[in-house]
């Protein structure tokens, strides 16, 4: 009798918890499809669904939002500074209002941009900046390995710390979960301020592994900054035999846009540690003679709207001639999927560059479930053949271009913290377009529909697409 009462009570408690979770999902899910999926899953299989919902179901960090509000004074100061360098909207070839609303700051002029198109170029430039640092260095990576490249970074950071340079370093607890304690201990012993990837803020935060800080940021002295697709690991230098040559893109930035990049770092640091660093950073920048209008859009689950998706939607919907996109993964939401088809139906040159090689099988498979509908609308799908392509960039006409960390998938749109550097000038668009044109020449165009792909793809692609909200 006792066991019957306990079992009945456990079942009742489980169903009650599942019902409450279903109500929460219906109220807070990012999309109607996501809400329906969670409600059905929770009510039909509560024993499995409840733990999954605790880990994957929440979509917004209230604590992160509060941390950003606490940094509002610095945000306003930075906005005021960049406003003094702001480009007159009438002088730009495109309406920048949606991008400024997404970023929460203004497009600023007086910026310099250098494209870095592989690991050698990227880390030569980053290491040179670190070696020339005089005041401080900010370092943030999703993945940091203790391999040859990671040790080369560690060596330079320790040397800079010994010169009296202040260093802040943080990594993501999921992406850098294999980073050994000995690596971080050596940095701490040298005086580097760091957040150990094994350390999370509280037990509830430990459960939210679905949210990841995917940003790759280096800022030196508030005068030069870097962001883009490359993490710190030997594979990003093309040394992984399976992936082959690694095709990726980073940018070196100078000018007022660097202040926007380091503001994102300062907000993330405050969220993770509750330690303010804003007053310790340089908020004055020297203008670059390149004078490129630019903007940093830092998006993530702390946003009140789906800013990652809206960024791509705003760029694609502004196109009048071409939309060229490069991403290692393609699992878009319905808004971006629809605007891509609409751009092609308008007669625009729409190209999506993706890797032939699969480093993560599920998103690679899911992409095949989208291709037929896109190709029917006139979108060209190009598969990169020269190794693994990991870059995240786009060119819209001759007016908008971007390089950053955000993939064309739901995870980057709504679950990850991401950074995109946007440019609103013909020179930047021309350089990125020329780079992509060379990538197109190393690619083959997808011509086979899904029903003519090999059996594993035909069977598994539609199944993988069902997981699109978390891929």
N, C-alpha and C positions, 0 to 999 in steps of 0.2 A: 504493500500500500504506500509506504514511504517513497519508494522509487517511482511509483506511478505519479505521485504528487510532484516530485522533483522534476520528472520528465515533462509533465504537463506544464509546470511553471516555466521550465526552460524553453519549451516550444512557444508558449505565450509571450515570453520576454523577447525571443528572437523575432517573432512576427511583429511585435510592437515596435522594436528597434528598426526592423525593415520598413514598416509603414512610415515611421518618422523620417527615416533616411530617404524614402521615396518622395515624401512631401518636400524635403530639403532639395532633392534633385530637381523636382518639378519647378521649384522656385528659383534655383540658382544656376541650373545648367546653362552652358554657353549657347546652345542651339536647341530648337524644338526636337530635332532628331536625337540629340544627346539626352534630353530629358526623357523622351519615350524609352530609349534604350536602357537607361538606368532604372526607371520605374518598373519596366517589365522584368529586368534582371533581378532587382531587389525582391520583388513580390513572388517571382517564380522559383528562385534559388537563393533564399536569404542567407543560408549558412556560408555559401561561397561569396555571394555578392557583398555582404556587409564588410568583411575585411578589405575587399577590393575597393569599395566605396570610400572607406577611411583613408586608403592610400592614394587612390587615383581620382576620387570624385570631386574634391574641392578644387575650385578654379581661381581663387583670388586670395592673396595674402593681405589680411587686414593690417597686420603689424607692419608690413612693408609700406602700405599706404600711409599709416601714421608716421612712420619714420620719414617719409617724403614730406609730410606736412611740417614736421619739426625742422626740416631743412629749408622751409619756405623762404626764410630771410636770405639765405645764400642764393636760392633760386631767383628771387627778385633781383638781387644784386647782379647776378650773372646776366639776367635778362636785360637789365639796364645797361650793362657794359656792352653786350652784343647789340643792343639797340643802337648804340652810338656808332656801331659798325654795320648797321643793317642796310641792306640793299633796298632802294626804292622799288616797290612792287611794280610800278609802271615801267621800270627799266628792264625787268626780267621778261623772258619770252614765255613764261608759263605762270599760271596762278599758283602761288606757293601757300595760300591760306590753309588748305587741308593738311599740308605737311607741317606747317608751323603749329596748327592745333594739335596734331598727333604728338609732336615733339615737346610742346609746351614752351617753346622759345622761338626766337626769330632766326630767319636766314641771315647770315652775316657775311660780309665781304672781307677782302684782305687776307684770304686763305691760300695756302700752298698745298698741292697734292702731287704725290709721286706714286705711280703704280708699282707694286712689287709682285711679280708674277710666279714666284716659286719660293721654296724654302730657303735656298741659298741667298737670294736677293733680300728676302724678308729678314732673316736673322742676322745677316751682315749689317743691315741698316739698324736693326734694334740693338745689336751689341755695340755698334759704334755710338749710338745715342747714350747707352748706359755707361760706356767708358768715358764719355764726355760730360756726364752728369755732375752738377755742382751743388745742387740743393736737395732735390728729392726725386724719387722714382716710384711710380705707381704701377703695379703689375697685377693683372687679373687674367686667369686662364681657366677655361672649362676643363681641359686635360693638361696635366703636367706629369711627365714621366721622369723617372730618375735614370734615364739612359744617357747616351753620349751628349745629345742636345740639351737635355735637362741639366746635366752636370756642367755643361758649358755656361748655361744661364746662371746656375748656382755660383760658379766660380766668379763671374763678373759681378753678381750682386754682393757677394761677400767682399770683394775688392772695393766696390763702391762704398759699402758700409764702413770699411776700414779707413776710407778717405774722409769720412764724416758726412756722407750723404745719407739722408733719412729715406728709408725704404718701407713701403707698405705692400704686402703680397697676400693675395687671396686666390683660392681655387675652389672649384665646385666639389662638394662632398661625394657626388656620384661619379662625375667624370674623372676625378683624381683619387678615387677610393683606394687605388693600389700604390699610391705614393708612400714610400717607407718613412717611418718616423725618423730614421737617421738623417734623411735628406732635410727635413724641416728643422731638426735639432741643430744641424750645422749652421743653418741660416739664423736661427734664434740666438745661438752662441755668438754670432757676429753682430747681433743687435738689430736684425731685421724684424720689423713688426709684421706678424703674419697670423693668418687664420688657418689652423690645421684643418685639412679636409675631413678628418675624422671627428671633428668637434661640431656639434649641431646645437641650435638654440632650443633646449628643452625637449622633453620626450614627445610632445605632440608634433613638433617640427620634424622629428626623426621619421615619422610615419609618412611625411609628405614628399616621398621620393619622386613623385610625378613632376615636381617643379624643379627646374635646373637652371643654374646661371650659366648660360651658353656664351657669355661675352668673352672676347679676347681683347684686352686693353693694355697698352703700355703708354705711360705719359712720363716725360722727363722734364723736370723744372717748369712745367706748365707751358712750355714753348714748342715741344714737338710731341706728337702722339701717333699711335699706331692702332689700327683695328683691321679686322678682316677674318678670313676663314682658317688661318693656321693656328693650331695649338702647339704645345711644346712636346715633341716626341720625334724619334728617328724616322717614323713613317712619313712625317711631314717633310722630311728631306729626301724622300723617294727611296728609302732603304728597306722598305717592307717588300720581300720578294713576291708575296701574293698580290699586293696592290700595284706593284710596279712604280713607274714614275708618278709622282704626286703633283697633280695640277691644281694650284690654288692661287688665290689673290688676296693681297693685303694692301693697305694704303699707308703711306707716311704723310702726316698732316702737320701743318704749321699755321699760325694765325689764330684769330679768336675762336675758331671752331674747336681748338684744343681745349679751351675752357669748358665747352659743352661736354666734351668727352670725359674730362676729369670730374665734372659735376656728377655724372652717372656713377663713376667709381666711388665718389665720396658718399653718395646716397646708399650704395650697396654696402660699403664699409660700415656706415652708421647702423644699417639694418642688422648686420651680422654681429656687431660688437657693442652698439650703443655708444661708441666713441666718436665724438665729432672731430673731423680733420679739416673741415672747411677753412678755418682761420689759419691753418698752417700751410695753405697752398697759395701759389701765385695766381692771381686773377687778372693780370695784365699781360697782354701778348703783343708781340711785334707783328705788324702787318707784313704779308708776303707780297712781293711785286707781281706774283701771278694773279692776285686779286680775284680769286674764284669764289663766287657765292656758294655757301655751303651750310649744312645743317646736320647735327647729330640727332637721330631719332632713337631713343632708348625705350624699348617696349618690353612688356612682360605682364604676368598675371596680376600685378598690382594695379594695372590700368582699369579705369572704370568702363572702358569699351575695348573691343578687340582691335587695339591699335596696330598690331602686327599685320593682321589681315587688311585693315583699312589703309595701311601704307601702300601695300601692293595694289589694292583696288584703286586708290587715288592716282597712282602712277599710270596704271594701265588705262584707266578711263580717260586720262588726259591725252593719250596718244592720238596723233593724226596721221602718222606715216608708218612707224615701226615700233614693235615691242620685242626686244631681245632679252631673254632671261636665261640665267645659268644657275643651276642648283644641283646638289648631289641627290636630293630626294624630291619627289613630287607627289604630295598627298594633300591637295588644296581643299579649302572649305568651299561651300556652294557659291559664295559671293565671288571669290577669285576665279573659280572654275567658269562661272557664267560670264564674267567680264572678259576673260580670255577668249571665249567663244565669240562674244559680241565684237571684240576688236577684230577678229579674223573675218567675221561676217561683214564688217564694214569695209573689208578689202585691204586691211593693214597687213604688213609683213610681220607675222607673229612667229617667233621661233623660240623653242624651249630646248636648251642644251642640258643633257643629263648624262651620267656615266653609263657605260656599258657594263662595267664591273660592279658587283654588288658587295658592299661591305656590311650592310644590314639587310638581311633578306626580306623581312616583312614589308618595309616601305618600298623596297625595290619591286617586289611583287605587286603591291597595291597600285603602283603607278600604271601598270598595264591595264587596269580596269578603267582608267580614264582616257587612254590614248585614242580609242576608236572614235569617241564622240568629239574629241578635239580635232582629230584629223578630218572628220566629216565637215567640220566648220571651216577648215582651211588652215589650221595650226600645223606648223612643221615641227616634228619631234626629231631631234638630232642626238645621236648616241656617240659620246666621246670615246675614241679608241686608243688614245695615247697614254694609257695608265688610268689611275683613278682620278676623277675630277671632283673636287670638293669645294670649289669657289661658289660664292653667293653674291651675284651682281646682276645689274640690269641696265639697259639703255632704252630710253623712250625718246623717239625722234632724235633731234639734235639738241634737246633742251633739258632733259632730266637723266641723271645717271646715278648709280649707287654701288657701293661695295660695303660688305659688312659680314654679319654672323648669321643672319636669318635665312633659313631654308624655306622652300616653297611647300610647307606642310603645316598641319594643324598644331603640331608641337611648338614650332617656332612662332606661329601666329598667336597662340594663346597660353601656352604652358611654360615656355622658356623665357628667361630674361635675355634680350637680344639687343644688338647695336647695329644700326645702319648709318653709314656716312653718305649723305646725299649731296649732289652737286647740280647747279642750275646754270651751266654755261656750255658753250659749244666745244671748248677745248677739252674739258673733262669727258663729255659724251663722245667726242671723236677718238680720244685715246682708248677708252673702254671698248668702243665699237671696233676699233682696229684690233685690239686684243682678242675680242670674241670672234672676229672674222678669221683670225688665225686658228682659233679653236674649232670653228666650223669646218675648216679644211682638214682637220684631223678626225672628223666625225663622219658617221654614215647616217642617212636619213631612214627612220623607221618606215617600212612600207607594208609589213604584214599585219593584218588585223588580228585581234585576240584569238579568234577561232582557228587561225592558222599557225599560232605559236606552238611551241612544243607542249606536250601534254601537261607537264608539271605547272607551267605558267597558266594554261587554260583552266586548270582545276583550282589552283590556289590563289590566283589574282583576285577573283571576286570575294573569296573568303577573307583575304588580307585586307581588302577595302572595308570590310565591316569594322575593322579596328582603326579606321581613319581618324577618329577623334583623339586618339592617344599616340598616333605614329608621328 
